Amino acid sequence: MTRCMDWVTCAYSAACTGIAGQPSGLCMAHLSPEQLQGALGELAPGRLLDLRGTIVNSELLSQVLDATGGRPGRARLDRVRFTGDVRLAGVTFAGDVSLDGARFERLASFFGARFEGNVSLAGARFSRELSFHGVTVRGHVSLDRAVMCRDALFGQVVVGHGLSCERARFDGYASFDGAHLGDGAAFRGARFGRTLSFRKVTGQAGFEAAHFAADAYLSATGRLSVARARADGLLDVSVARCGLDLRRVEVAGTTTVRLTDSQADLEGAVLRGPATVTGRGRSMVTSLRQVEAANLGLSGLDLSACRFAGLAHPAGVQVKDCTFALTPRGVRVSLRWPMLRWFSRRRALADEHTMRGWSSPGDPTSTTPDRLAALYAGLRPSDHATSADFAFAAMEMRRQAGHRWWLSVSWLLCGYGMRMGRAAAWVALLAALTAAAVFWGSASHADRQAEPPNPAMHP
């Protein structure tokens, strides 16, 4: 007998990795019919089931399940090779189940099964379809580094303490629609070869650094992270009452993001296809810094705290029905020219608030008046009022950069031609001064005419 990993292997041949039973020294797959009946007789509901490394066909699996009354206890099935269909409908595992490194050569259907503990399928390989649809697991499920060569169905699954699929590979269609994931799901570094449907999922999920080789549809009620992920097809994301992390995501196809009472961060995203971000309720985008998107639509969003510094194509951003930060109103006295300044209320980017010190400080090197002027000039909101405010802000930033002295004169006299009330005030002031001068001159002349002649002046 030889040792393989942490169990004594079958004495039938050196190639067999099945755990050896006592006193025969053989795994369950190589027992004689009489020996097998004796081994099955030792099994009972709720007791340990240990088939590590064993080759299990459909007949042997059925006999084992019958011997346990369809309710095995702790199940140690690491590196088991299932050569036939695996159907576990109606089976309840009373303890933890370990299937690390297992091989499923045909259908693997856990539909209708129940797990009272944790389930580990780390490194498992499914050559045919995998169905986890409707399964209930009270503990945690691990599919880390697992390979699913065909379709994988996890719809309506209920997992009490979360699902982990880090660096897993889904070569076929993958569905998690309607899943309840308890403590959440982790798909860090996972690869999806065909369409992923992750709709109406309850719980948070993380797809950090995942690769979507086809279309991906993601919808969750908990925090959703797609940071540093890469999508070769379209990416469709919907979240409600939670946060969405899209930092440094890279999408080749169409990007559609729907927010409901949620907030999203797109800093550093590369969106090569058409992209839209729409909001309902109190939805906001917190950052568009360093975003590269030639065609990006923003609608129904709160952008009052959104940072735009480094936005690659501001002219490609269409803004509709969005709210922005407002500048403070009042009079300021400064030692710089002009010493007396007055501010009227207008819409502005959060980057300008940071640069002027009107809000909490950000990265001092990320925003300059020149960059802000380019942003204001490139962005084209749909409503006239915001567009006019941005045009004014573009001129204001150019003046702040000190490019042309006449901008200061234009700002002072007429607000760059967009504050005609200011020009009217100057005209009124000039008219008043002129009238005062004329009145003063007339009064002085009248006084001189009214003075009596001095007798000393005439002999």
C-alpha positions in Angstrom: 0.0 0.0 0.0 1.2 3.5 -0.8 0.2 6.9 0.4 -1.3 9.6 -1.8 -1.9 13.0 -0.2 -3.3 12.3 3.3 -4.8 8.9 2.8 -3.7 5.3 2.2 -4.5 4.3 -1.4 -6.0 1.2 -2.8 -3.8 -1.9 -3.1 -5.5 -3.0 -6.3 -2.9 -1.2 -8.4 -0.4 1.7 -8.1 -2.6 3.7 -10.5 -5.6 3.6 -8.2 -5.9 6.6 -5.8 -9.0 5.4 -4.0 -8.9 5.3 -0.2 -8.2 1.8 1.1 -10.8 0.2 3.4 -10.0 -2.2 6.2 -9.2 -5.0 6.4 -9.2 -5.6 2.6 -6.9 -2.7 1.7 -9.0 -2.0 -1.4 -11.1 1.0 -2.3 -14.9 0.6 -2.7 -14.6 0.4 -6.5 -12.4 -2.7 -6.4 -14.1 -4.7 -3.7 -15.7 -8.0 -4.6 -19.6 -8.2 -4.5 -19.4 -9.8 -1.0 -16.9 -7.3 0.3 -18.9 -4.4 -1.2 -22.1 -5.5 0.6 -20.1 -5.6 3.9 -18.7 -2.1 3.3 -22.2 -0.7 2.4 -23.6 -2.3 5.6 -21.3 -0.1 7.7 -22.8 3.0 6.2 -25.8 4.7 7.9 -27.7 8.0 7.8 -25.7 10.8 9.4 -22.4 8.9 9.4 -19.1 9.8 7.7 -18.9 9.0 4.0 -15.3 8.7 2.8 -14.7 7.9 -0.8 -11.6 10.0 -1.5 -9.8 9.3 -4.7 -12.3 6.6 -5.7 -13.7 6.0 -9.2 -17.5 6.1 -8.7 -19.9 5.0 -11.5 -23.6 5.5 -11.5 -24.4 2.1 -9.9 -21.9 2.5 -7.1 -23.2 6.0 -6.3 -26.8 4.8 -6.2 -25.8 1.9 -3.8 -23.9 4.3 -1.5 -26.8 6.8 -1.4 -29.3 4.0 -0.7 -27.1 2.7 2.1 -27.0 6.1 3.8 -30.8 6.5 3.4 -30.2 9.6 1.2 -28.8 11.4 4.3 -25.1 11.0 4.6 -23.2 13.0 7.3 -19.8 14.4 6.7 -18.8 13.5 3.1 -15.1 13.4 2.1 -15.2 13.1 -1.7 -11.9 14.8 -2.7 -10.5 13.7 -6.0 -13.4 11.4 -6.7 -13.8 10.5 -10.3 -17.5 10.3 -11.3 -17.7 8.3 -14.5 -21.5 8.3 -14.8 -24.3 10.8 -14.3 -24.5 12.3 -10.8 -28.1 13.0 -9.7 -28.6 14.0 -6.1 -32.3 14.9 -6.1 -33.8 14.4 -2.6 -30.4 13.9 -1.0 -29.6 15.8 2.2 -26.0 16.1 3.4 -26.1 16.5 7.2 -22.4 17.6 7.5 -19.8 19.4 5.5 -19.1 18.1 2.0 -15.6 18.2 0.4 -15.3 17.6 -3.4 -12.0 19.3 -3.9 -10.3 18.2 -7.1 -13.2 15.9 -8.1 -13.9 15.0 -11.7 -17.4 14.8 -13.2 -17.2 13.2 -16.6 -20.9 13.3 -17.3 -23.9 15.3 -16.0 -23.5 16.7 -12.5 -27.0 17.6 -11.2 -27.3 18.8 -7.6 -30.9 19.9 -8.3 -33.1 19.0 -5.3 -30.2 18.4 -2.9 -29.8 20.1 0.4 -26.6 20.8 2.3 -26.7 21.5 6.0 -23.0 22.5 6.2 -20.4 23.9 3.9 -19.7 22.6 0.4 -16.2 22.8 -1.2 -15.7 22.1 -4.9 -12.4 23.9 -5.2 -10.4 22.7 -8.3 -13.3 20.5 -9.4 -13.7 19.8 -13.2 -17.1 19.4 -14.8 -16.8 18.0 -18.3 -20.5 18.2 -19.0 -23.4 20.3 -17.7 -23.5 21.4 -14.0 -26.8 22.1 -12.3 -26.9 23.7 -8.9 -30.4 25.2 -9.6 -32.6 25.5 -6.6 -30.1 24.0 -4.2 -30.1 25.1 -0.6 -26.8 25.4 1.3 -26.8 26.6 4.9 -23.1 27.1 4.9 -20.5 28.4 2.4 -20.0 27.2 -1.2 -16.5 27.2 -2.8 -15.9 26.8 -6.5 -12.4 28.4 -6.5 -10.4 27.4 -9.5 -13.1 25.0 -10.7 -13.6 24.4 -14.4 -17.0 24.2 -15.9 -16.7 23.1 -19.5 -20.4 23.3 -20.4 -23.4 25.2 -19.1 -23.5 26.0 -15.4 -26.9 26.7 -13.8 -27.1 28.3 -10.3 -30.5 30.0 -10.6 -32.6 30.2 -7.5 -29.8 28.8 -5.4 -29.9 29.8 -1.7 -26.5 30.0 0.1 -26.5 31.0 3.7 -22.8 32.1 4.0 -21.8 33.1 0.5 -20.4 31.8 -2.7 -16.7 31.9 -3.8 -15.7 31.3 -7.4 -12.3 33.0 -7.5 -10.3 32.1 -10.6 -13.0 29.8 -11.7 -13.6 29.1 -15.4 -17.1 29.0 -16.9 -16.7 27.9 -20.5 -20.4 27.6 -21.2 -23.5 29.6 -20.5 -23.6 30.6 -16.8 -26.8 31.6 -15.0 -27.3 32.9 -11.4 -30.7 34.5 -11.9 -32.7 34.9 -8.7 -29.9 33.5 -6.5 -29.9 34.4 -2.8 -26.2 34.6 -1.8 -26.3 35.5 1.9 -22.9 36.9 2.7 -22.3 37.6 -1.0 -20.3 36.1 -3.9 -16.7 36.5 -5.0 -15.7 36.0 -8.7 -12.3 37.6 -8.5 -10.2 36.6 -11.5 -13.0 34.3 -12.9 -13.4 33.8 -16.7 -16.7 33.5 -18.5 -16.5 32.1 -22.0 -20.1 32.6 -23.0 -23.0 34.7 -21.8 -23.3 35.4 -18.1 -26.8 36.0 -16.6 -26.5 37.4 -13.1 -29.9 39.0 -12.8 -32.1 39.8 -9.7 -29.5 38.4 -7.3 -29.9 39.1 -3.6 -26.6 39.9 -1.9 -23.4 41.6 -2.8 -21.0 40.4 -5.5 -17.4 41.1 -6.6 -16.2 40.5 -10.1 -12.8 42.2 -9.7 -10.4 41.4 -12.5 -12.9 39.0 -14.1 -12.9 38.4 -17.9 -16.2 38.3 -19.7 -15.4 36.9 -23.2 -19.1 37.3 -24.2 -22.1 39.4 -23.0 -22.6 39.9 -19.3 -25.8 40.9 -17.5 -25.4 41.9 -13.9 -28.1 42.9 -11.5 -27.9 42.9 -7.7 -29.5 44.5 -4.6 -26.2 44.5 -2.7 -22.9 46.2 -3.4 -21.5 45.2 -6.9 -17.9 45.5 -7.9 -16.6 45.0 -11.5 -13.4 46.8 -10.9 -10.5 46.0 -13.3 -12.7 43.6 -15.2 -12.5 43.1 -19.0 -15.6 42.6 -21.1 -15.2 41.7 -24.8 -18.9 42.0 -25.5 -21.6 44.1 -24.0 -21.8 44.9 -20.3 -25.3 45.5 -18.8 -25.4 46.4 -15.1 -28.4 47.3 -12.9 -28.2 47.9 -9.2 -30.7 49.2 -6.6 -30.0 50.9 -3.2 -26.3 50.0 -3.2 -22.8 51.0 -4.5 -21.4 50.1 -7.9 -17.6 50.0 -8.5 -16.6 50.2 -12.1 -13.1 51.6 -11.6 -10.7 50.7 -14.4 -13.2 48.4 -16.1 -12.6 47.8 -19.8 -15.5 47.2 -22.2 -15.2 46.6 -25.9 -18.9 46.6 -26.6 -21.9 48.5 -25.4 -22.0 49.5 -21.8 -25.4 50.1 -20.1 -25.6 51.1 -16.4 -28.9 51.6 -14.6 -28.9 53.0 -11.0 -31.8 53.1 -8.6 -31.0 55.0 -5.4 -27.4 54.0 -5.9 -24.0 55.5 -6.5 -21.4 54.5 -9.0 -17.6 55.1 -9.4 -16.2 54.9 -13.0 -12.8 56.3 -12.4 -10.3 55.0 -15.0 -12.9 53.1 -17.0 -12.2 52.4 -20.7 -15.5 52.3 -22.6 -14.8 51.7 -26.3 -18.4 51.2 -27.4 -21.4 53.4 -26.8 -22.1 53.8 -23.0 -25.0 55.1 -21.0 -25.4 55.7 -17.3 -29.0 56.4 -16.2 -30.3 57.1 -12.7 -33.6 56.9 -10.9 -34.4 58.3 -7.5 -31.3 59.5 -5.6 -28.6 58.1 -7.9 -25.2 59.6 -8.3 -21.9 59.2 -10.0 -18.9 60.0 -7.8 -16.1 60.0 -10.3 -15.4 60.1 -14.0 -11.7 60.8 -13.6 -9.4 59.4 -16.3 -12.4 57.9 -18.1 -11.9 57.1 -21.7 -15.2 57.1 -23.5 -15.9 58.6 -27.0 -19.6 58.2 -26.6 -21.0 58.5 -23.0 -24.5 59.5 -22.1 -25.4 60.6 -18.5 -29.0 61.0 -17.6 -31.0 61.6 -14.4 -27.9 61.6 -12.2 -26.6 63.7 -9.3 -23.2 64.9 -10.4 -22.7 67.4 -7.7 -19.8 65.4 -6.2 -18.5 63.8 -9.4 -14.9 64.5 -10.3 -14.2 65.0 -14.0 -10.4 65.6 -14.0 -8.6 63.7 -16.7 -11.8 62.8 -18.7 -10.3 61.9 -22.1 -13.2 62.9 -24.4 -15.4 65.6 -22.8 -17.0 66.5 -26.2 -18.3 62.9 -26.4 -20.2 63.2 -23.1 -23.9 64.0 -23.4 -25.5 65.2 -20.2 -29.3 65.2 -19.7 -31.4 66.0 -16.6 -28.4 65.9 -14.3 -27.7 68.1 -11.3 -24.4 69.8 -10.6 -22.8 71.6 -7.7 -23.6 75.3 -7.2 -21.1 78.0 -6.6 -21.4 80.1 -3.4 -23.0 83.5 -3.8 -21.8 86.8 -2.3 -19.0 89.4 -2.4 -15.3 88.7 -1.8 -12.5 91.1 -1.1 -9.1 90.0 -2.3 -5.5 91.4 -2.5 -5.4 90.3 -6.1 -6.9 92.1 -9.0 -9.8 92.8 -9.1 -9.8 93.4 -5.4 -13.6 93.4 -5.1 -15.3 90.4 -6.6 -18.9 89.3 -6.5 -20.2 85.8 -7.3 -23.6 84.9 -8.7 -25.0 81.4 -8.3 -24.2 79.1 -11.2 -23.7 75.4 -11.8 -20.2 74.1 -11.6 -18.1 70.9 -11.5 -17.0 69.5 -8.2 -13.4 69.9 -9.4 -13.8 73.7 -9.5 -15.0 73.6 -5.9 -11.9 71.7 -4.9 -9.6 74.0 -6.8 -11.1 77.1 -5.3 -11.2 75.6 -1.8 -15.0 75.7 -1.6 -15.1 72.0 -0.6 -12.9 69.3 1.0 -9.5 69.2 -0.6 -8.7 66.6 -3.2 -5.6 65.7 -5.2 -3.9 69.1 -5.6 -2.2 68.0 -8.8 -5.2 66.7 -10.6 -7.0 70.0 -11.4 -5.7 73.2 -13.0 -7.6 76.1 -14.5 -6.5 75.1 -18.0 -7.8 71.5 -17.6 -11.1 72.8 -16.2 -11.5 75.2 -19.0 -11.1 72.3 -21.5 -13.7 70.3 -19.5 -16.2 73.1 -19.4 -15.7 73.9 -23.1 -16.1 70.3 -24.1 -19.1 69.2 -22.0 -22.4 70.0 -23.6 -25.4 69.6 -21.2 -28.8 69.4 -22.9 -30.5 72.2 -21.0 -29.7 75.8 -22.0 -29.2 77.1 -18.4 -26.4 74.6 -17.6 -24.8 75.0 -21.0 -24.7 78.7 -20.5 -23.2 78.3 -17.0 -20.5 76.0 -18.4 -19.7 78.4 -21.1 -19.3 81.1 -18.5 -17.1 78.8 -16.4 -14.9 78.0 -19.3 -14.1 81.7 -19.7 -13.7 82.1 -16.0 -11.1 79.3 -15.9 -9.2 80.8 -18.8 -9.1 84.1 -16.8 -8.0 82.3 -13.7 -5.1 80.8 -15.8 -4.1 84.3 -16.7 -3.9 83.9 -20.4 -5.3 87.2 -21.5 -5.7 90.5 -19.6 -8.8 91.4 -21.6 -10.7 88.5 -20.1 -10.5 90.3 -16.7 -11.8 93.4 -18.3 -14.6 91.4 -20.1 -15.5 89.7 -16.8 -15.6 93.0 -15.0 -17.7 94.8 -17.6 -20.1 92.3 -18.8 -19.4 88.8 -17.5 -17.8 87.7 -20.8 -20.9 88.9 -22.6 -23.2 86.5 -20.6 -24.0 88.8 -17.7 -25.7 91.7 -19.5 -27.2 92.9 -16.2 -23.6 93.7 -15.2 -23.2 95.8 -18.4 -26.5 97.5 -17.7 -25.2 98.3 -14.2 -22.1 99.8 -15.6 -24.1 101.9 -18.1 -26.4 103.0 -15.4 -23.4 104.0 -13.2 -21.8 105.8 -16.1 -25.1 107.6 -16.8 -25.4 108.6 -13.2 -21.8 109.9 -13.1 -22.4 111.8 -16.3 -25.6 113.3 -15.0 -23.9 114.2 -11.7 -21.0 115.9 -13.6 -23.4 117.8 -15.8 -25.4 118.9 -12.8 -22.3 119.9 -10.9 -21.1 121.9 -13.9 -24.4 123.6 -14.3 -24.6 124.5 -10.7 -21.1 125.9 -10.6 -21.8 128.0 -13.7 -25.1 129.3 -12.2 -23.3 130.3 -9.0 -20.7 132.3 -10.9 -23.4 134.1 -12.8 -25.2 135.0 -9.6 -22.2 136.6 -7.9 -22.4 140.5 -7.7 -19.6 142.5 -9.3 -16.8 143.6 -7.0 -16.6 147.5 -6.8 -12.9 147.4 -6.2 -12.4 145.9 -9.6 -13.8 149.2 -11.3 -12.3 152.7 -10.7 
